[in-house]
Amino acid sequence: MPGGQQTGDIAGRDEVMISRTQRTPFADWWWTIDRTMIAALMALMLAGIVLCLAASPPVAARLNLEAFYFAHRQVFFLVAAVLVMLVVSVMSPRQIRRVALGVFLVSILLVAATPYFGAEIKGARRWLVIFGVNVQPSEFLKPAFVVLIAWLFGESARRPEMPANTIALALLLLVVALLVMQPDFGQTMLIALVWGALFFMAGMRLIWVAGLAGVAAVGLTGAYFTVPHVARRIQRFLDPASGDTFNVDYAIESFVRGGWLGRGPGEGTIKRILPEGHTDFVFAVAAEEYGIVLCLLLLGLFALIVIRALRHAMHNEEPFIRFAAAGLAMLFGMQSAINMAVNLHLLPAKGMTLPFISYGGSSMLSLAYGMGMLLALTRERPRAEMLASRDAYLVRRTA
């Protein structure tokens, strides 16, 4: 090898080694963050822009708006979401708990106000207009609630004498009651499922989990007999002939028409008649224009993020970090699975967005906040640092 080339290679390796050892804030963040996870999240965000460009113009035309009105707003939300995610990802676990408490308190007040001051859309009141901007408070409530519950279950594992489980159950009942008032049974089911999974992870006996599942079944049955639109959705899912299944029928048709490779960008026709093709049924638009292959790629990205997060959680010795990372991963994964299942007519319609793909400012920003916390919690920390942090925390609690 020529001497000059060998010298250059050595210099390049030294530069990489120096960059790893630099103690600047950016270097600390870059070399400890899960770069594979953040790349997958960025890929989902870019896919969301592409699919919004494909799905939103027909919706904008029906509303007499500029053709790329929703696409431009999605780009604006995306820039804000990336900033939120990156800022939150540099936080320490202690800062995450504090911010989550503040977000939860503000969100719970807004969710409580929504049934009285929110606009009614399709029989539900889920949106507030704040300074001229439509906000869905329940979206921001979800990640903050998961982090607080993780902290309580972590405290229960450390200090059995603390009534942490009772407080966690009381918070669940409060959140469920407020969401049912809107009503928003999709978000209620999602939050209850994540809470139950964390409850089981915290070491609770299976009989308690089964009991809570029974209570949830009773609640769903009660909703079926007391809330007309819930009953209609379930009836249409079980018996399509019993009512209007317009959205689901055309969503399934999109998968049939698209096949494996799709009809090509801009060649889809179902999006012209799907009223929610840019939000709840964007997955179906993707299937028609880009094919099942793209849908499988999106599914792979969702699975990659969830699996890596659960893997980080499994190997972490800190109870709060373990529960919070697992809870945020399950929240993200379950929401993705529910949306895709609705598009495939495997679940009744829920009105739930596909993370980072569906159009929506509240959804995009709340997901960025949740994924920012997940990135922060899954950062690599030396074992000595984790043990020192845990010991310092125990000293503060016993002082």
CORSUL-V966696 format. One record per backbone hydrogen bond with DSSP energy under -1.0 kcal/mol. CO is the residue of the C=O (numbers start at 1). NH is the residue of the N-H. Records with the same first field share a line. If there is no record, write none. Layout:
CO->NH  NH
//
This chain:
2->6
3->7
4->8
5->9
6->10
7->11
8->12
9->13
10->14
11->15
12->16
13->17
14->18
15->19
16->20
17->21
18->22
24->28
25->29
26->30
27->31
29->33
32->380
33->35
34->38
35->39
36->40
37->41
38->42
39->43
40->44
41->45
42->46
43->47
44->48
45->49
46->50
47->51
48->52
49->53
50->54
51->55
52->56
56->60
57->61
58->62
59->63
60->65
61->64
66->69
68->72
69->73
70->74
71->75
72->76
73->77
74->78
75->79
76->80
77->81
78->82
79->83
80->84
81->85
82->86
83->87
84->88
85->89
88->91
92->96
93->97
94->98
95->99
96->100
97->101
98->102
99->103
100->104
101->105
102->106
103->107
104->108
105->109
106->110
107->111
108->112
109->113
110->114
113->116  117
114->118
121->124
124->121
128->135
130->133
133->130
135->128
136->139
137->141
138->142
140->144
141->145
142->146
143->147
144->148
145->149
146->150
147->151
148->152
149->153
150->154
151->155
152->156
153->157
154->158
155->159
159->162
162->164
163->167
164->168
165->169
166->170
167->171
168->172
169->173
170->174
171->175
172->176
173->177
174->178
175->179
176->180
177->181
179->184
182->125
184->188
185->189
186->190
187->191
188->192
189->193
190->194
191->195
192->196
193->197
194->198
195->199
196->200
197->201
198->202
199->204
200->203
205->208  209
206->210
207->211
208->212
209->213
210->214
211->215
212->216
213->217
214->218
215->219
216->220
217->221
218->222
219->223
220->224
221->225
222->226
223->227
227->231
228->232
229->233
230->234
231->235
232->236
233->237
234->238
235->239
239->242
240->243
245->249
246->250
247->251
248->252
249->253
250->254
251->255
252->256
253->257
254->258
255->259
258->262
259->292
260->293
264->267
269->272
270->273  274
274->277
276->279  281
278->359
279->282
281->285
282->286
283->287
284->288
285->289
286->290
288->263
289->264
291->295
292->296
293->297
294->298
295->299
296->300
297->301
298->302
299->303
300->304
301->305
302->306
303->307
304->308
305->309
306->310
307->311
308->312
309->313
310->314
311->315
313->316
318->322
319->323
320->324
321->325
322->326
323->327
324->328
325->329
326->330
327->331
328->332
329->333
330->334
331->335
332->336
333->337
334->338
335->339
336->340
337->341
338->342
339->343
340->344
341->346
342->345
354->357  358
360->364
361->365
362->366
363->367
364->368
365->369
366->370
367->371
368->372
369->373
370->374
371->375
372->376
373->377
374->378
382->386
383->387
384->388
385->389
386->390
387->391
388->392
389->393
390->394
391->395
392->396
393->397
394->398
395->399
//
